């Protein structure tokens, strides 16, 4: 069996580490970085048994910076407004569906059924 090298990209989410292999698209997690990478290795090996990848050159890993225009407070406010908008939209759909039940038809696709 030939040994191949893959990339592991990891980040911490609360109390666990999440590791991803961009070449295979596999993801795993662990309580330590080492555990997350070991679990990712196992997940990637199992994935490759079923879905072999063609051999390609080594991936290039780099970083870049993005300037944030939102502070944590403004981001939270924006999400609150989005949730409020969704709630208004959801209520509008509910009112419309109660007012016109025949518009849903039997299949629930918005067409009336002509089956007798």
N, C-alpha and C positions, 0 to 999 in steps of 0.2 A: 504494500500500500504506500502510495506516494504522500509525502507531507507537504501541505500548502500553507502559506501564511495569509491570515486575514486580519482585518482591522477591527478593533473593539473601541467603540465610543461610549463613554460612561458618564452618567450624571447622578447626583443624589436627589431623591424625592423623599422628604421627611426622614424616615429612619431606614430606608432601603436604598441600595444602589441599583440602577437600571443600566444594563449594557446592551448595545446594539451592534450588529455586524452589518455595515452598509452594503457589502458585496453580496451577501446572501439574503439580507432582509430579516434576519433572525434577531429576536430580542429575548433577554432573560433578566433575572434580578437576583439579588442576594443581600444579606445583612452587612456584608463587607464587600469592598471592591474586588478582592480576590475571589470570593464566593460568586459574585455576579459574573466575573469573567470566566470562571470555571464552568458555571451553569450555561453561559453563552457558548462556550466551546462544545459542550455536550449537545446543546440544542442545534448548533450548526452542523455537527457531525451527523446527527440523526436526519436533519433536513437534507443534507447532501447525499445521503444514502438513497433517498427517493427522488431528489431533483438535482442531479449533478450539474455543476456550472462549468462552462468552458474556461479553460485556462487563459487568463489575461494578465497583463502586467500589474505590478504592485500599485495600489491606490495611492494617490497623493493626498495627504492630510494637511490642511491649513486652517487658519482662523481668520475671522474678519469682525469688524466692529460695526454696530448699528447705533445711531444716536436715537435715544428714546425721547418722544415728545410728550409722553404721559408720565405723570408722577403716579405713585401707588394710589393716592386718593382719587385723582382724575380717572384712572383706569377703573377703579371700583365704581365710581359714579357713572361712567360710560356703560359698564356692565349692568348696573341697576336700571339705567334708561332702556337698554336693550331688552331686559327682562320685562319691564313695564310695557314696552311696545309689543312684545310677543304676547303678553297677557291680554292686551286690548285686542290684538288681531285674533287671538284664540277665542275670546268672548264673542267677537263679531261673527266668526264662523259658526259658533254654537247657536247664536241667535238666528242666523240665516238658515241653518239646517233644521231648526225647530219650526221655522215658518214655512218651509217648503219641503216636507218629507218625501213627496213624490219625485223630487229631483234626484234622489239617490238610487232609484231602481233596485232591482234584486241583487245585482252584482256589486253594488256600492261604488260604481265607477262614474256616477253622475248622469247615467242614461236611463231613460224610462224603458221598462221591459214591455214588449208587445206580445209576450207569450200568454196564451189563454188556456 
